[in-house]
Amino acid sequence: MPIHSDAISDRPPFRFFSRSSLSSLAVSFAIHALVLVGLSLIVFQGPLDQLQLMVDSVFTEERLQEEFNEEVEQSTEAAETMNYVAGAMATSGISTGGTGGPVVAQQKLEEATSLQEPTVKVNISNINLPGLKTISQDLGSGQVTGDIGRVVEGYGAALGQMTQELVRLMREQKILVVWLFDESESMKDDQKEIRERFYKVYEELGIVQKNDAKLKISDEILLTSIMSFGENVNEHTAKPTANVDEIKKAIDKIQIDESGIENTCSAIQLAINKYRDAARSQRRKLVLIVVSDESGDDGKNIEETIESCKRMKSPVYVLGHYSVFGYPYAHVRWIDPKYKLPHWIQINRGPETPEPECLQFDGLHSRWDVFSSGFGPYEQVRIAKQTGGIFFMLPGNEDNLSGAGTNEQRKFDLLDMREYLPDLSSRQAYVKDRQEHKFREAQWQVVASLNPHKDQELNMQEHWYSVEPAIFDEQGERTFKRALRAMGMLNDQVRVLDSVKKQRDKETSQRWRANYDLMHAQCLAFRVRLFQLLLSLDKHRKQRPLPNDPNNNSWDIHRTKDLLEPDKEQIMQTRVDFDELKKQNDTARNELEAVVKNHARTPWARRAQFELDHGFGMKFVEVYRNPNYDKLKEIKIPKQ
């Protein structure tokens, strides 16, 4: 059974490293292993049935995929005729960022008997779930996120729909379009594709203008300016032009900004200020189109930016990507030109909410995944929504991304996600609302406390462990101390979550319920993982293994479903035998399996399944590490 905090004795410490080299560590572990490990494991006793079942609507008829998803053609041929539709309308599912108009296919969805007659398995507390009309009103009709918004299969389809939007606006008045291209390294491939497809927009606009009587009023009914942004903003057209050749040349001038900074809000405001007077004097509508795969670095200015756009009645259209589920960052693969080695550059990709609602910690270090949230980055989506524009979701495989979830399906079905929509209110309003709900605020406190980006000691795992015993001991000591500390912190946060568990039934938001369920299960699982890390370090130190392959020069710590069984000495020192360890492992797995079941086909279920698939065991694996990675000073790696 787990040891309690009052069970400290004068028994010899559980040996991890030799006393001659790590005497202080032995003393530290004698105290901490008995207290922290015991405390951390004893909390696992909570039964699974404390995890409340959630409302689960069962649809009696099979849903056909084509009923809710419309494939958007990727033709690169310029259309000979154009059909235009009302602005800010979604092509599939719920659209969330325009003028609050109706949602495309809404009538078909509302008439479906599977929506009219749901069967509820469990009846718990009053929950007010938004209907499709309410969702449309709350989120508008211009933002498109994941499978419940305007998803387009690549830049070709996005630019095709952007053409329709411009035609619609041109029929009302003359317009001035400012294209704002992100100059970051991660957009290099995207810019190439955009250049190849961009011309289709103006070819089709030319066709429409020739054939539409309303658009023959002026040869310059549409003027265009090309700008790009990073840390600063650069203009590539001397002045707004209707000359297509000038526009093409301007796009080719876009360079990569090496600062690693993307000031999206500043770029939008600068464009507004620069062309405000010209647009007014010429009675043109000023339209902005942002092309970026990042949420930007100046999000604190988002509300000011929105107000500037509203004053000019300027819609902002965004061509962007999915945000990472509950996490601000993604990592882009980059090959250095000298040694041809892969490196991973961190970019700002999210999250989908004003502040992260999921753990930033994966039990060993900061997260390294790109699991899709099913929604666009909060800042981009909110700007598009509030200004009457559209967020075009570019699903794509994004082969340059690195981390778990890279090959996962990026989209989610509307009917599965309708109860999990993110809050797109202002940050100030979001924080105020969260603080008024103890259940939600407790979760935020856990997220903030276990944040490796703020607390570097939570990044306990060395990237590589040396095959040299002396160096391994130094690396292992650092990892060991950090693991003990992290276990204590996880134990504290489990108590925080348990303190609000009774309020879960009163929570009306399925999203916050899902956040809680996943977070609680992960905290339990991560404590088992850290305990396994301690056992693996101790085993490796005792056995001093050598690589089987003489070419391998490092050890790496890998996750495994197989639990490492504590030896007699470890059991004696921690009073945690293998049966107890398996019990705690099973408890964590049961809660994760409940998340998969109760939040099926959502990002929460996908993340829980990932934890289950990889398990909580740890083992050392011999690997080869290229020594040229130690020569990073010779390589100019792009900044974040």
N, C-alpha and C positions, 0 to 999 in steps of 0.2 A: 504494500500500500504506500501511497505517497507520504513523504516525510513532512511533518508540520514544523512551523517556525520555532517551536520551543524544544525541538529534538536535537539541538546542537550538543555535541559531546566532544571529549578530548581524544577521539579516535584519530589515527593517522589520516592525513588528508588523502583524498582520491587523487592518485598520481596521474598527471597529464604530461608534464615535462620533468626532466631531472632537477633535483633540488639544487645541484651545483650551478646550473645555468638559469633556473627560473624559481628560486626560492620564494620570491615575493608572489609569484603566480600561484604556487602551491598553497600559501597561506590565504590568498584571495579566494581561491576555489574552495578551500575547506569551509570557509564561511558562506560564500555565495551559492555554492552548489547545493548545500543543505537547505538554505533558506529560499533562494530564488527558484531553483528547480522544483523543490517541494511545493512551494506556493503556486508556481505556475501550473503544475500538473493537477493539483487537488481541485482546481476550479472546473476541471473537465467533467465533474460528476453530474452536471446538469442534464436531465433527460431530454431526448429528442422531442418529446411531445410538448416541450415548452416553446418550440418553434411553431407558432400558430400557422395553420393552413390559411391560404389566402383565397379570395373569391376566384373561382375558376369557372368561366362560362364555357359550356360545352355546346358546340354548334352541331346541330343534328344533320346538317347536310354538308357534303364535301365542298370545300371552296376551291374553285378552279383558279389557278395562278393567273391566267390571262384576264380574269375578271377585274384584277386590281393593278396589274402591271402592264404598261403600254411600252412596247419596244419603240425606241426613237431611232429613226434611220440614221446611218452614219455616212450617207452618200457625200462624196466630195465634189460631185458635179453641181454646177450652178443650176438652180431650178429655173424653168422657163416661165412658170406662173407661180404666184404667191397667194396663200390663204392667210389671212390675219385674224387673230382672235383677241378678245379682251385681255388687257394686260394683267400680269400677276395672277395667272391661272395655272393650276397644277396639272401636270400630265398624268400623274398617277398618285392616288391617295390624297393625303392632307397637305395643303400648301400653306405656308406659314409666314408670310412676310410682306404682304402688300396692302391692299386697300380694304381688306375685310370682305371681299366678294365671295360668291359661292365657290365651292370646291368642285372641280371637274369629277364626274362620275359619282357625285354625291347622291343623286336620285337613285342610281342603280344600287348603291350600298344600302340606302335607307329602306328600299323595297325588299331587300333580301330577308327571307324568313329566318335565316340563321341569326340575324341581328335583332329581329323583332321578338323572337321567342327563345331567349337564352335560358338554359337550365342551370341553376345555381346549386352547386354541391353543398356548400357550407354557408350558413347564414351567420355572419359575425358583424357586429357593430355597423352603424349606418355609414355607408360609403356613397358619396355622390360622384358618379363617374360621368365625365363630360361626354355628351353626344357629339355627333359629327358637326351639327350646326354650331354648338358651343365652341368646339375646337376651332372651327373656321373663324368665328368671331374673335376668339382669344388670340389666335396666332396670325390672323390675316390671310392673305392669299398670294403672297409673293415669295416667302421663304419656303424653300423646298428642302427637306431633310430626310436623308435615308430613303427607305421604302415608302415613307409617308409624305413625300414631297416631290419636287421636280427633279427626278433623277435622270441624268442624260448619259448615254453611253459614249463618253468621250467628247473632245473639244469640237469635233465636227458637228455633232448633234446640238451641242450647247450654242455654237455660233449660228447654227441654222435657226434655232429658236430666238436667239438674240436679234437676228434679222427681222423676224416677225414682230418683235417688240418695237424695233426702230420704225418699221413701216407703220405700225399702229400710231405711234407718236407723231410721225411725219404727216399723217392724214389730219391731225388736229392743228399742228403749227410747225413752223420751222424749228429745227433743233441744232444744238451744238453738243457733240459727243466728245467726251474726254476719256481716252483709254489709259488706265493706270496699270502698268506691268511691274510685278515684283522682280527685283534684280538679284534675288538670292541665288546661291549656287544650286540649291535644290530645285530651282525652277528651270535649269538649263535645258533639260530634255523637253519640258513642257513648252518652253519658248520656241523651240525648234518646230514642234508640232503645230503650235499656234500660227507661226509664220507661214507654214505650208497651207493651213486651212483658212487663215484670216481673210484672204482675198475673196473667198467665196461670198462673204457678207456683202462686200461692195459690188461684186458682180451681180448678185441677186437684187440688191437695192437699185442698181442701174436698170435692170430689166423691169422692175416694178415701176420705177419713175417714168419710163417710156410708155408704159401701157396703162397707167392710172391717170385719168384726167385730173383728179384732185392734186396730184403730185407734180403737175407740169407748170404750176404757178411760177416757180423759180428754178433756175438751173442749180442754184446753191441752196436748196431747201435743207440740205444736210451738210454741216461743216464738221470736220474732225480734227482733234488734236491728240498727239501721241506723247504720253509722259511715262516715266518709269521712276521707281522709288526704291530706296534702301534706307540708309541713314539720312540721305538727302533726296531731293526730288529733281529729276532732270527732264527737260522738255526737248523733244526731238523734232518738232515741227516749228518753224520760225513763227508761224501764226496758224490759226485754224484754217483748214483747206478743204476743198472739194475735189482736189486732184488726187486720183487714186495712186498714181506713180509716186507722188510725194509721200503719201501715207505708207506705201510699201518701203520706201527708202528709210523712212523714219523708224519703222519697226526694226529694220536691220541694224540700226545704230545702238540698240539696247545692249548695254554691257553688264557684266556681273559685278555687283558691289561686294567688296571683300570685307566690309565692316561686320557683316553678320547681323546687322540691325535692319528691321523692316518697320518703318514708321508709317503704318497704313493710315491711321487717323490724320496724321499731319499731312500726308499726301492728298487726302480727300479735301481737307480744309484749304490747303494751298490752291488746289484746282478751283474750288468754289470762289475763293477770294480773287484769283487771277482773272477768271472769266465772268464774274458776276456782272460787272458793268457792261461788258460787250454783249452778253446775252440779253440784258434788259433793253439796251439801246436798239438792238436789232429784233427785239421781241421774239427771241428764241428760247426754247426750253433747254435748260442745261441738264445733260444726262451724263452720269459717270458709270464707267464699267471697270471694275477691279478684277485683275487676274492674279491670283496668289494662292499658294499652297500653305500659307501660314496665317495665324490669327493676328500677328503683329506684335510689336513691342511697346506700343503706346496706348494700350487699351484703357488706361485711366482717363483718356480724353474722349471716350466713346460718346458720352451724352452731349458734350459740347459739339462734337462732329455731327451728330444727328440733328441737333437744333440748327446748325448752319445749313444743312441740306433742306430741312423743312422750311426755313425762311425763303429759300430759293425755289421751293417746290421741285427739288432735283432728286429724282429717284437714283438709287445706287444699286447696280446689278453686280453680282459677284460670281465669278467662276472659280469654285474652290473644291475642296476635298472633305471627306469625313473627318471629324475630330476623333481623337483617341478616347476610348471609353473612360470617363472620369479622371483623365490625366492630361496635363498641359503639353506634354512633349512627345515627339517621335524622333527616330534616328534614321538618318539617310546614309546609305552606303556611298563611300567615296574612295577611289583608288588613287594613291599618290603617284605622281609621275616618275619618281626616282627609283623606288624599290618595288613598285607595282603591288603594294600591300593594301588590303582593304582597311578603311578607317570608318568610324561611325560618327556623323555630325549630328548633334542635337538641334532640333528645330522646334519652334512653338507651333503646335497644331491644335490646341484646344484649351480647355475642355469644352463640352457642349453646354455647360451651365456657367453662371457668373463666377462661381468658385467650385473647385473639385469636390465631389461628393463621395468619392471612393478612396480606399487606401492608396497612398503613394509608395508604399513599402511592400515588397514581395516575400518577406521572410528572411532575406539575405542582404538585400540592398535596395536601391531605388528601382522602380519598375523598368523593365526593358521589353515593352510589348507595344503592339499597334492594333490591339483589338478595336474594332469599329464601335462607335457609340450609336450608330444609325442616324446621327444628326451632324450638322455642320458645326464649325467652331462658333461659340456663343457670340463673339464680337462681330464676326462677319454676318452671321444670321440676323442678329438684332439690328444692325445698320440697314440691311436690305429690307427687313420687315417694317421698320419704323419709317423708312423713306418712301415706301411704295414700290420698291424694286423687287428683284427676284434673286434668291440664292440658288444657283445652278450647281447641283451636286455631281461631281465627276467621280464615278465609282472607281473605275480602272483598277488594275492589279498593283500599280505603283511598285514595280520590281526593285526600285532603289531603296525602299524602306527595309529596315532590319528589326528583327525581334519576333517574339511569339505573336501569332495572329496575322502574320503577313499574308498567308495563303487562305485565310478564312473568308467566308462570304461576307461582303461589306454591307449588304442591304438586309433589312428586316421587314417583315410583312406588316402592313397597316393594322390589320385586326389584332395582331399580337402586341403591337407597340402603342395602341391608342391610349392606354391607361398609364403610359410611362413617359409622357412628353415632358421635356425639360422646361423649367421656368425661364422665360425670356424677358422678364421685367428688368429694370435697372438694377445695378449691383446694390445700390443703397436700399432699394425696396426689398430686394431679395434677402439681404442680410438682416434687415429689420424683421421680416416675416419669419426667418429661420430662428432668430433669437427669441421670438414669441412662442415658439414650439420647443419645449424641453426635449422632446424625443429627437427632433432634428438637430438641435444645438449640441446635444451629447455626441451625436455622430460626427459633427464637425470638429469637436474637441479631440476626438480620437484621430481623425484624419490629420489635424494640425500637429498633434503630439508625435505621431509616427511618420514624420516627413523627412526622409533622408536628404532632401535638398536644403533643408534648414538645419538638420542635425547630422553632420557627416559621420558621427560615430555609429549611426545605423547602417552605414555602408561597411559591413564587417568583413565581407569576403574579399580576399586578395584575388586579383584577376588571374594570377598564376602563382603557384607555390614551387619553390626551388627543390631540385633533387638533392641539393647539398644540405645535410642534416642541420648544420649550424644556422644556415639562412632560413631553413624551414621552421626551426624553433622560434626564430624572431617573428616570422610571419604568423605562425600559429599562435603565439602569445597575444599578438594584437587581435587576431580573430577571436580567440578564446574570451578575452576580456569584454570585447564588444558583444559577443553572443550572450554572455551572462547578463550584461546590462539590458540588452534588448528583450530578453526573456522576462526580466522584472518589469520593463515598461509594458510589454504585452499583457502581463498579468494585471497591471493597473488598469489598462484600457478595457479588458474584459469586465472588470468590476464596474467601470463606467457604463458600459453597454448593458450589463445585467441590471443596473439600477433603474433603467428606463424600459425594461422589457415589458412590464405590465401596460405601458402606454402604447405599445405597438397596436393593440386592438382598436384604439381610439384614433389612430392615424388614418386620415382620409386619402392620403396620397399613396398609390401603389408604388410609385418611384421611391419614396422614402422608406417604405416597407422593404422593398427589394434591396436598397442600400444597406439597411440594417442587417438583413438576413445574411447577405454575402459577407459583410464586414465581420460579423460575429463569428461566422464559420471560418473565415480566414485567420482571425486572431488565434483561434484554437489550433488550427492546422499549422500556423507558423511557429507556435511554441513547440510542437512536436518536431518540426523541421530543425529548429535551433538545438534542441536536445540531441537530435541525431547528428548534427554538425559537431557538437562537443564529443560525442562518442567516437565519431570518425577521426577527429583530430587526435584523440587519445590513442586509438588503435594504431593509427599511422605512426605516431611517435614511439610507441612501444615496439612495433615490428620493424621499423626502419626499412621498408621495402625498396628495391631498386627497380627501375623500369625494365620490362622484358625486352623491349626494343632499344638497343643502344643509341639509336638516333633520337629518341625522345629525351627531352631535356627539362621537362616541367611536369608538375602535377596540377590537375584541375579538379575542382569539386563539382560533382554532378548530382542531379536529383534522380531518385529511383523510387519505385513503389515498394521495393523490398526494405524492410526495417532492419537496421543493424541491431543485433541482440546484445544487450549489455553483458559484460563478463562478470565473474563473481566479485571481483574487486570493485567494479563500478556499482554493482547492486548493493554491496555492503556500504559504500560511501553515500549513495543517493537514496537507497531503499526504494528504488524503482526497478522492479523486475520486468521481464519481457511480457508477462501477462498483463501487467498494469500498463505498459507502454502500448500494447496492442489495443487495450480498452480505450485509451485516450485517442489513439489513431482512428479507431472505429467511430468514436463520437464525432470527431471532426469530419470524417467522411460522410457520416449520416446527415450532418447539417448541410454540407455541400450538395449532397444528393437531393435534399429537400429543396434547395434553391433551384436546381436543375428542373425539378418537377413543378414547383409552384410558380416559377417565372419562366416557363418553357418558351423557347424560341426568342429570347431576349439577350442583350449583352450580359446581363447578370448570370443567366444560365450558362452562357458560353464561357465566361470567366471561371465559374465554379467547375465546369467540366474540365477546363484546362488544369486546374489544381488537382482534380481527381486523377486525370490521366498521367500526370507527372509524379504524383505521390509526394510523401514527406520524408522519405529516407534520403541519406546522403552517403556518397562514396567518392574516394579519390580515384582518378583515372589518369594514366600517363598520356602525355601529349607532346607534340613538337611545337615549340614557339619560335618563330623566326627572330633571330637576334637583332635584325634590322629595326624591330619595333623599339629598341633602346636608343635609336638614333633619330628620335623625333625632332631634335633641334635642327637637324639638317633638312627637315621637311616643312614646308609652309602649308599647314593644314587650315582649310577655310574655317572661319569662326562660326559660332552658332548663329 
